[in-house]
Amino acid sequence: QCGWRGGWQLGSRLSRPTSKDGLSCSGDQGVEGQVAFNQGQWHSEHFSWRIVDVNYLLNSNSFTVIRDDAFAGLFHLEYLFIEGNKIETISRNAFRGLRDLTHLDLRGNKFECDCKAKWLFLWLKMTNSTVSDVLCIGPAEYQDKKLNDVTSFDYECTTTAMMYPNCCKCMFLDFVIHQILPYQSVSVDTFNSKNDVFVAIAQPSMENCMVLEWDHIEMNFRSYDNITGQSIVGCKAILVGDQVFVVVAQLFGGSHIYKYDESWTKFVKFQDIEVSRISKPNDIELFEIDSEMFFVIADSSKAGLSTVYKWNNKGFYSYQSLHEWFRDTDAEFLDIDGKSHLILSSRSQVPIILQWNKVSKKFVPHSEIPNMEDVLAVKSFRMQDNLYITLTRFIGDSRVMKWNSKQFVEIQALPSRGAMTLQPFSFKNNYYLALGSDYTFSQIYQWDGEKKIFRLFKEIYVQAPRSFTAVSTDRRDFFFASSFKGNTQIFEHIIIDLSL
């Protein structure tokens, strides 16, 4: 048996001792060699072990930390007693090499059960060794509970070193370039069909609506089809049963709807959209009410009409003209307290909210968002059952607002000079905003659940960004950054679990 006194840390390498103070050994400890503590760590170098007994007793000392490879060389150790110390943290590779370990006694120690202990939580569930109960000293919600009783580390350990330099850093999050598409674009839409993932990219300068497909073998997005047109500014996919349609909005030559033809294995023109109603399309929004399919095109010219279209089992027909002369830039469909609404953004007035009337089956004016002139777009999202919207402004601050059961109230302002898009998206319970600017780097913000605000997470360079679109496939998450003046970029959202 071997023990020592003092406030030590079990370290990761063994070296010759500089002092024997604080070390006491008695009996046939079964270890030959030199043991020492240098500056509070247990070290080993050029060290050979001869195990006579398979017990190792380190109880009733004052250890606070056990570091990686603290028991290197003790391959045949079966019983390890570390009870009655002051251990709060054990490094993930502390027990590496203990292949014959059958019993581990950690009683009398209390651990910080933060995400640095996630590896121990998982190891306790997988090991064949008999381990005493591991008790938690913190965080507060786990105090005096058993580590085994912690329900999950998934939420608590999803943090980012960039945002929270003092946190436990168990999960490292980032956005990295996955693929660069050598062409400009202004919008990206995504859809799933027959277990495959597609994106439709509007390319006005190339007069294309490029359809890409995720390649499960090459693990990238490849060309699938190409719809040609004139100054295409929007491509919106609509799935009706097993039919796939794409609304192609154009600045010239009218807008059209294409349908995927199985026999031709490509998209073919299905119908035209009346030129008299849609003059300068700026946004396409798809939605469903009472199992009926609709889409709305926001028209940004004074001569045009923002119009709702409805599927009638044969095609899409104009269903309702919303208003004219207001130069609408964006339409957003959202559910507010169980009722269907549209928010129309305009360069000439504050955003207006329309509510679906169940009797007339039409949208009627309901309210507006005051003091928010010159809003380019409104996007909605939900976090923990709460409804939020973002309002993009080219001049002044963009806003994040929350529904409080009566109206939308501001929770955060984001400096956004030159911004053309402020897009919310989420991956695996991580909530982000992508703010695209013509004058500076685009910024990605991440939601800080503790402070209830979005905090700057990362800056990326995208020339004249026009849209950000989240796409998930093969358990991988991406977002497309369209550029009016440069290449279209695909970023991958990566999560590295540092606690395993």
Residue pairs with C-beta under 8 A, 6 or more apart in sequence:
1 25
1 26
1 27
1 29
1 55
1 57
2 23
2 24
2 25
2 26
2 29
2 31
2 35
2 56
2 57
2 58
3 24
3 25
3 57
3 58
3 59
3 60
3 61
4 22
4 23
4 24
4 37
4 61
5 22
5 24
5 61
5 62
6 22
6 37
6 40
6 61
6 62
7 40
7 62
7 63
7 64
7 86
8 22
8 37
8 40
8 41
8 42
8 61
8 62
8 63
8 64
9 40
9 41
9 42
9 63
9 64
9 65
9 66
9 67
10 41
10 42
10 58
10 63
10 65
10 66
10 67
10 70
10 94
11 41
11 42
11 43
11 67
11 70
12 41
12 43
12 67
12 68
12 69
12 70
12 91
13 43
13 44
13 45
13 69
14 42
14 43
14 44
14 45
14 47
14 72
14 73
15 36
15 38
15 43
15 44
15 45
16 34
16 36
16 45
17 23
17 34
17 35
17 36
17 37
17 38
18 36
18 38
19 36
19 37
20 36
22 37
23 35
23 36
23 37
25 35
28 52
28 53
29 53
30 50
30 51
30 52
30 53
30 54
30 55
31 49
31 50
31 51
31 56
32 48
32 49
32 50
33 47
33 48
33 49
34 47
35 42
36 42
36 43
37 43
41 67
42 70
44 72
44 73
47 73
48 73
49 73
49 74
51 74
51 75
51 76
51 77
54 76
54 77
54 78
54 79
54 100
55 78
55 79
55 81
56 71
56 74
56 77
56 79
56 80
56 81
57 81
58 80
58 81
58 82
58 85
59 81
59 82
59 83
59 84
59 85
59 105
60 83
60 84
60 85
61 84
61 85
62 85
62 86
63 82
63 85
63 86
63 87
64 85
64 86
64 87
64 88
64 89
65 87
65 88
65 89
65 90
65 91
66 82
66 87
66 89
66 90
66 91
66 94
67 91
67 94
68 91
68 92
68 93
68 94
68 96
69 93
69 94
69 96
69 97
70 91
70 94
71 77
71 80
71 94
71 95
71 97
71 98
72 96
72 97
73 97
74 97
74 98
75 97
75 98
75 99
75 100
76 100
77 98
77 100
77 101
78 100
78 101
78 102
78 103
79 102
79 103
79 105
80 98
80 101
80 103
80 104
80 105
81 105
82 104
82 105
82 106
82 109
83 105
83 106
83 107
83 108
83 109
83 132
84 107
84 108
84 109
85 108
85 109
86 109
87 106
87 109
87 111
88 109
88 110
88 111
88 112
88 137
89 111
89 112
89 116
89 117
90 111
90 117
90 120
92 119
92 120
92 499
92 500
95 101
95 104
95 123
101 129
102 128
102 129
102 130
103 129
103 130
103 131
104 129
104 130
104 131
104 132
105 132
106 131
106 132
106 133
106 134
107 132
107 133
109 134
109 135
110 135
110 136
110 137
110 144
111 117
111 120
111 134
111 135
111 136
111 137
111 147
112 136
112 137
112 138
112 139
113 121
113 136
113 137
113 138
113 139
113 142
113 145
113 147
113 150
114 138
114 139
114 156
114 168
114 170
115 153
115 156
115 157
115 159
115 168
115 169
115 170
115 171
115 499
116 168
116 170
116 499
117 147
117 499
118 153
118 157
118 170
118 497
118 499
118 500
119 499
119 500
120 134
120 147
121 147
121 148
121 150
121 153
122 500
124 131
124 134
124 147
124 148
125 148
133 146
133 148
134 146
134 147
134 148
135 144
135 145
135 146
135 147
136 142
136 143
136 144
136 145
136 146
136 147
136 150
137 143
137 144
142 150
153 170
153 499
154 429
155 429
157 168
157 170
157 171
157 497
157 499
158 170
158 171
158 173
158 428
158 429
158 430
158 495
159 167
159 168
159 169
159 170
159 171
160 171
160 172
160 173
160 446
160 457
161 167
161 169
161 172
162 173
162 174
162 457
162 458
163 446
163 448
163 455
163 457
168 499
169 498
170 497
170 498
170 499
171 495
171 496
171 497
171 498
171 499
172 495
172 496
172 498
173 430
173 446
173 457
173 493
173 494
173 495
174 458
174 493
174 494
174 496
175 444
175 458
175 460
175 479
175 491
175 492
175 493
175 494
176 491
176 492
176 494
177 489
177 490
177 491
177 492
178 220
178 478
178 490
178 491
178 492
179 220
179 221
179 489
179 490
180 487
180 488
180 489
180 490
181 201
181 221
181 487
181 488
181 489
181 490
182 487
183 203
183 205
183 206
183 210
183 487
183 488
184 203
184 204
184 205
184 206
184 482
184 483
184 484
184 485
184 486
184 487
184 488
185 201
185 202
185 203
185 210
185 466
185 467
185 482
185 483
185 484
185 488
186 202
186 203
186 204
186 233
186 234
186 466
186 467
186 482
186 484
187 201
187 202
187 233
187 234
187 235
187 466
187 467
187 469
187 482
188 199
188 200
188 201
188 202
188 467
188 469
188 480
188 482
188 488
189 199
189 200
189 235
189 236
189 237
189 469
190 197
190 198
190 199
190 200
190 237
190 469
190 470
190 471
191 197
191 198
191 199
191 200
191 237
191 239
191 244
192 198
192 239
193 239
193 244
193 260
196 213
196 214
197 213
197 214
197 471
197 472
197 473
198 211
198 212
198 213
198 214
198 224
198 237
199 211
199 212
199 221
199 469
199 471
199 480
200 209
200 210
200 211
200 212
200 235
200 236
200 237
200 246
201 208
201 209
201 210
201 211
201 212
201 235
201 480
201 482
201 488
202 209
202 232
202 233
202 234
202 235
202 249
202 482
203 209
203 210
203 232
204 231
204 232
204 233
204 251
207 228
207 229
207 230
207 231
207 232
208 226
208 227
208 228
208 229
208 232
209 226
209 227
209 228
209 229
209 232
209 235
209 246
209 248
210 223
210 226
210 227
211 223
211 224
211 225
211 226
211 227
211 235
211 246
211 267
212 221
212 222
212 223
212 224
213 221
213 222
213 223
213 224
214 220
214 221
214 473
214 474
215 221
215 222
216 474
219 474
219 476
221 490
225 266
225 267
227 235
227 246
227 248
227 258
227 267
229 248
229 250
229 253
229 256
230 250
230 251
230 252
230 253
231 250
231 251
231 252
231 253
232 248
232 249
232 250
233 249
233 250
233 251
233 281
233 282
234 247
234 248
234 249
234 281
234 282
234 283
234 284
235 246
235 247
235 248
235 249
236 246
236 247
236 249
236 284
236 285
236 286
236 295
237 244
237 245
237 246
238 244
238 245
238 246
238 247
238 286
238 293
238 295
238 311
239 245
240 293
240 311
243 259
243 260
244 259
244 260
245 257
245 258
245 259
245 260
245 270
245 316
246 257
246 258
246 259
246 260
246 267
247 255
247 256
247 257
247 273
247 284
247 295
247 297
248 255
248 256
248 257
248 258
249 255
249 278
249 281
249 284
249 297
250 256
250 281
251 280
251 281
254 272
254 273
254 274
254 275
254 278
255 272
255 273
255 278
255 281
255 297
256 269
256 270
256 271
256 272
256 273
257 269
257 270
257 271
257 272
257 273
257 315
257 316
258 267
258 268
258 269
258 270
259 267
259 268
259 270
260 266
260 267
261 267
261 268
270 315
271 315
271 316
273 297
273 309
273 316
274 318
277 299
277 304
277 305
277 307
277 318
277 321
278 297
278 299
278 304
278 305
278 307
279 299
279 301
279 303
279 304
280 299
280 300
280 301
280 304
281 297
281 298
281 299
281 300
281 304
282 298
282 299
282 300
282 328
282 329
282 330
283 297
283 298
283 328
283 329
283 330
283 331
283 377
284 295
284 296
284 297
284 298
285 295
285 296
285 298
285 331
285 332
285 333
285 342
286 293
286 294
286 295
286 333
287 294
287 295
287 296
287 333
287 340
288 294
289 340
289 356
292 310
292 311
293 310
293 311
294 308
294 309
294 310
294 311
294 319
295 308
295 309
295 316
296 306
296 307
296 308
296 309
296 322
296 331
296 333
296 342
297 306
297 307
297 309
297 331
298 306
298 328
298 329
298 330
298 331
298 344
298 345
299 305
299 306
299 307
299 328
300 327
300 328
300 329
300 347
301 327
302 324
302 325
302 327
304 324
305 321
305 322
305 323
305 324
306 321
306 322
306 323
306 326
306 328
306 331
306 344
307 318
307 319
307 320
307 321
307 322
308 318
308 319
308 320
308 321
308 322
308 363
309 316
309 317
309 318
309 319
310 316
310 317
310 319
320 362
320 363
322 328
322 342
322 344
322 354
322 363
323 344
325 348
326 344
326 346
326 348
326 349
327 346
327 347
327 348
328 344
328 345
328 346
329 345
329 346
329 347
329 375
329 376
329 377
330 344
330 345
330 375
330 376
330 377
330 378
331 342
331 343
331 344
331 345
332 342
332 343
332 345
332 377
332 378
332 379
332 380
332 389
333 340
333 341
333 342
334 341
334 342
334 343
334 380
334 387
334 389
335 341
335 387
336 387
336 403
337 405
339 355
339 356
340 355
340 356
341 353
341 354
341 355
341 356
341 366
342 353
342 354
342 363
343 351
343 352
343 353
343 354
343 369
343 378
343 380
343 389
344 351
344 352
344 354
345 351
345 375
345 376
345 377
345 378
345 391
346 352
346 375
347 374
347 376
349 368
349 373
350 368
350 369
350 370
350 371
350 372
350 373
350 375
351 368
351 369
351 372
351 375
351 378
351 391
352 365
352 367
352 368
352 369
353 365
353 366
353 367
353 368
353 369
354 363
354 364
354 365
354 366
355 363
355 364
355 365
355 366
356 362
356 363
357 363
357 364
367 407
369 375
369 378
369 391
369 401
369 408
372 391
372 393
372 399
374 393
374 394
374 395
374 396
375 391
375 392
375 393
376 392
376 393
376 394
376 419
376 420
376 421
377 391
377 392
377 421
377 422
378 389
378 390
378 391
378 392
379 389
379 390
379 392
379 422
379 423
379 424
380 387
380 388
380 389
380 390
380 424
381 388
381 389
381 390
381 424
381 425
381 426
381 431
382 388
383 426
383 431
383 447
386 402
386 403
387 402
387 403
388 400
388 401
388 402
388 403
388 411
388 424
389 400
389 401
389 403
389 408
390 398
390 399
390 400
390 401
390 422
390 423
390 424
390 433
391 398
391 399
391 401
391 422
392 398
392 416
392 419
392 420
392 421
392 422
393 399
393 416
393 419
394 416
394 417
394 418
394 419
394 420
395 417
396 416
396 417
397 413
397 414
397 415
397 416
398 413
398 414
398 416
398 419
398 422
398 435
399 410
399 412
399 413
399 414
400 410
400 411
400 412
400 413
400 414
400 433
400 454
401 408
401 409
401 410
401 411
402 408
402 409
402 411
411 452
411 453
412 453
412 454
414 422
414 433
414 435
414 445
414 454
416 422
416 435
416 437
417 437
417 439
417 440
418 437
418 438
418 439
418 440
419 435
419 436
419 437
419 438
420 436
420 437
420 438
420 464
420 465
420 466
421 434
421 435
421 436
421 465
421 466
421 467
421 468
422 433
422 434
422 435
422 436
423 433
423 434
423 436
423 467
423 468
423 469
424 431
424 432
424 433
425 431
425 432
425 434
425 468
425 469
425 470
425 479
426 432
426 470
427 470
427 472
427 477
427 493
428 477
428 495
430 446
430 447
430 493
431 446
431 447
431 454
432 444
432 445
432 446
432 447
432 454
432 457
433 444
433 445
433 454
434 442
434 443
434 444
434 445
434 468
434 479
434 481
435 442
435 443
435 444
435 445
436 442
436 462
436 465
436 466
436 467
436 468
436 481
437 443
437 465
438 464
438 465
441 459
441 460
441 461
442 459
442 460
442 461
442 462
442 465
442 481
443 456
443 458
443 459
443 460
444 456
444 457
444 458
444 459
444 460
445 454
445 455
445 456
445 457
446 454
446 455
446 457
447 453
447 454
447 455
448 454
448 455
460 481
460 489
460 491
462 481
462 483
462 486
462 489
463 483
463 484
463 485
463 486
463 487
464 483
464 484
464 485
464 486
465 481
465 482
465 483
465 484
466 482
466 483
466 484
467 480
467 481
467 482
468 479
468 480
468 481
468 482
469 479
469 480
469 482
470 477
470 478
470 479
471 477
471 478
471 479
471 480
472 478
476 492
477 492
477 493
478 490
478 491
478 492
478 493
479 490
479 491
479 493
480 488
480 489
480 490
481 488
481 489
481 490
481 491
482 488
483 489
